Every structure is written in C-alpha cells, then in structure tokens.
Amino acid sequence: MDKVIITINRQFCSGGNYVGKKLAEKLDIPFYDKELVNLAAKEAGYAESAFEKVDEVATNSLLYSLIMGVHNSAQAGMMPDNDKLFNIQADIIRKAANEGSCVVLGRCSNYILREEKKLVRVFLKADEDFKKARYEKVYGKPEKATIEEVIAKTDKKRSSYYKFYTGNRWEDIENYDLVINTSKIGFDNTVDYIIDYINKMN
C-alpha cells in the first residue's frame, strides 16, 4: 500500500477510538491517540497527568504554534501548558506522518497535515440515542449531569479547541473527505468503508 494518512475527528461516543484502532490494525500501520499526550509530556519533561488535563482544550493565550513553523526553547518556556501541548503534539504528528502511513485521532490532525499528498480526513458522527447508549455502556451513569449534557459539553470543548487552533469550524463538512454516521452502519462496517475508499483513491 502506498503511504496514506488517515485523520479522524469524531463526536463523543461515536466510536472514534474503536474505529481508529481497528483501522490501524487492518492496515497494519501506527495509531496515535493518547500516545500523543504521553510523547508530548515526555518531550516537555512534564508528568503525563499534567498534560492530560489540558488535552484538546483551547486557551485564550497567544498562540505559538508549530503549525506556523514557530518553535524554539525560549517560546516554549513562555507558553501555558495548553499551547505547549498543542505545539509539541503538532510536531509529533508531523514526524509520524513523515515516517509513513498512520491513523491519527483528533487534535486538529486533519489541519496540521493538510499538505500531505494522500490524506483521508474522516469525521464520525452518530445519532443521539446511539451516543447515549454507548456512553452508558462504556462509562456508566454520570454523577453530576445527564448523559446528554456530558456529551454536549465534550463536543463543545472539541469544537472550541478546533476553532481556536485552526480558525475553522470543527463540524464543517468542507474540512473532511468522509462524514460517516456510525450508528447507521456500525463500527466495523465504518472501518471497511474507509478502507474501501482508500483503495479506490487515485
């Protein structure tokens, strides 16, 4: 298979992690999700838990971004954790893509890697009842909010993060090649559908 980069943005509880892992397994290529937090924390000399708190969370601080090709030790020392994490992850995402095919989950990867020659940008969504049922199955009942509120808050956070670091709307279909409703065809069929799309690409 020729080099291909697949980025997956996803609504909360639409199966993004499952689809990403299965896709990477079937294609026998690396999958990057929480690993990016681990690598970023290690590179910055932080505890992993410190970066997990700001993962995919936007700030109102001045943006120093590797996306714009700006990175040096003096700037890194000035950045808050959110921006520092984003910058380091952006660098790691680029390095991963340079090394070969991979699947990257979230973290503005479709924007960061927009210059890649063979890039498949996927957005996963699902019906509300499906997402609620999946949340309860995976996480149980939330203590201080309804499932609907937790899902809505998580998606709002992801949307704000994407807007802050890219200037684009997270849910805008123009940012993606494939928009798939996983509640209609299931996770495994979604994986097969993406692979079929890749195989038919010129």
Secondary structure, 3 states (H helix, E strand, C coil): CCCCEEEEEECCCCCHHHHHHHHHHHHCCCEECHHHHHHHHHHHCCCHHHHHCCCCCCCCCCCCCHHHCCCCHHHHHHCCHHHHHHHHHHHHHHHHHHHCCEEEECCCHHHHCCCCCCEEEEEEECCHHHHHHHHHHHHCCCCCCCHHHHHHHHHHHHHHHHHHHHCCCCCCHHHCCEEEEHHHHCHHHHHHHHHHHHHHCC
